Amino acid sequence: MNTKTIALIAHDGKKADMVAFVKDHVTLLQNANLVATGTTGSYVTQTGLAVECKLSGPKGGDAQIAAMAAEGKIDGIIFFRDPLGKHAHEPDIQMLMRISDLYNVPLATNPATGSLIIKGLF
């Protein structure tokens, strides 16, 4: 079985939710390559898992992960978005979602769908 690569992204108001999600799925995620936007990745490392950190989302991290998805290097994306917040890098967020759809990469925007993706990949 090849190792799956999972991208983790969370808006500021959702970072604690992401850490809790990773802790809830640590047994499965310890068998994955994890890549994350910079700040989210620094939070996720608190779980003890290794994470490849890209730039923070507003500085291009969303775009870096989208490029990886387009290149076939991402098996799933867990992106806990803040649906009530305004985000200066909204075009990057929309681009990531478009790339996910274009290249058929599963993308979860909440813990319920995130759990389904994790269980489906492992």
N, C-alpha and C positions, 0 to 999 in steps of 0.2 A: 504494500500500500504506500503510495507516495504521500509525503507530508503536505498537508493543506496550508495555504496561506490565507490568513484572515486579517482584514484591515479594520481598525478600531478608530472611530471618530466620535467626539462628543462636544456639543456646544457647552459653554461655561456653566450654564445652569443644569447641565446633565452629566457633568464629570463624576459626581458622587454616584449617580445611578450606574454609570459605566463600570466604576470600580466594584460596586456591589454585584453587577452582572458577571463580571470576570470572576470574582470570588465564587459565585454560585456555579460557574462552569469550569472551574480551574482544572478539574480532572481531565476534561476533554481538551481544553485549550493548552495544557502543558505539552500536548502532542502536536501542536501547530506552530507554524512560523507566524508570529504576530508582527504586524506593521501598524503604526499609528501616526496621527498628526502629533506634532511636538509636545504640546502641553498635555494632551490626552495620554500620550505615551508615558510621560513622566509620572502621571497619576497611576497608570496601570502597573508600572514597575513596582509600586508599593505592594502588589500582590505576590511578588517574588518571581514573576514570570519575566523572561527575556522579551524585550520589545525593540524592534528597529524603529527608531523615531525619525520621522521626516520633519519638514518645516511645520510651524504652527499653521492652522487652517488659513487665517487671514494673510499669511505671508507666502502661501503657495502650497501648503501641505495637501489640501484637497486636490489640487491639480496634479501633484506628484502621485497620489494614490490613484487618481483617474487614469493617469498615463500607465501605471502598472496594470490596471484592469484592462485597458485597451491592448496591452502587450500580452495578455493571457497569464499574468503573474499573480493574480488575486483570485481566490476561489469563493470568497464571500466578503461582504462589507457590512459591518455593524455600525450604524451612524445614528446616534441618539441626538436628534435635532430638537431644538427648542422652538416649538411651533408658534409661540407667542412673542418671540424676540425678533428684533430687526438685526440683520447681519450685513455688514459692509461688503463682505465677500460673497453675497448671494449669487452672483453670476458663476462663481466657482462651484458652489453647492449645486446649482442647477446643472452645470456641466458634468459633475460627478454622477448625478442621477441619470442624466442622458446617456453617458458612457456605460453605466451599469445596464441600462435597458438595451442599448445598441449591441453590447457584447455578451448579453445574457448572463450577467454576474448577479447572483442573489444579493439584494440589499435590504437590510432591516432598519427601520427607523424607530423601533421601540423594543423593549425587553421581550415581549411575547413573540414577535416575529424573529428576533435575534435568537431566542431559544430554539425555534424551529429550524433556523438555518444551521446552527451549531449541531443539533441532533441529526439533521439531514446529511451533513458533511462527514460526520464521524459515526 
